[in-house]
Amino acid sequence: MNNTLLILALAQLFVISFVSNATPFFGASYTLIGTSILIKFGFSLPLFLVVVLISGFAAAIAKLVIYYGALGFQKKLIHNKNILFLRAWLRRRSFYVALFVTALIPVLPLDDYLYIGAGANKAKLLPMIGITVFSKVLKSFAEIALEFAGIIKIAQFTSAFGLSAFEISVFASAFFVVLGIVLYKIDWEKALAKLRIIRARPQAR
């Protein structure tokens, strides 16, 4: 009975991890589901590693949906300044470094932008997925370990505001969807040039 319940819980973890990462700019914390599995069934190193691998792998391959979705809307997206900016960046090694970092950062779904830009520009997908799998598994490892160690404190923090962890997740998701749309409208090249991270390209006359 317990084995059946565990298999169902792991299947649920895969689905939630996949769906939350296949939706652009969706900020739901799927690792909390993994943490709840460890609490319910008892912590063990093998189960911890299984939970980490399932959540990380599902989160990574979900980016295929975003990539091919952007590829399908290529004609509409290709006129966006940020998509054109990413086209030049895709050829550089720094793009893959940025992909690894953004896929690793908790809460903020910044890697979605890179997959949208990559899909719209038909970038090489295999190296991107390889980097993302490694990054997402590493992220799941760190987040689930920290959440398991401090899950009681998280529950106390959310209950202090009269909200459940699920409600906090819903509000966070709505916020990041709006933030994602706003950031999509910003001219990244000009913004990065002002911050002196890159040099602005000279305007054509």
Secondary structure as UniProt FT lines:
FT   HELIX           2..22
FT   TURN            24..25
FT   HELIX           31..41
FT   HELIX           45..61
FT   HELIX           63..72
FT   HELIX           74..77
FT   TURN            78..79
FT   HELIX           81..89
FT   TURN            90..91
FT   HELIX           93..104
FT   HELIX           111..120
FT   TURN            121..122
FT   HELIX           125..160
FT   TURN            161..162
FT   HELIX           165..185
FT   HELIX           188..194
FT   TURN            195..196
//
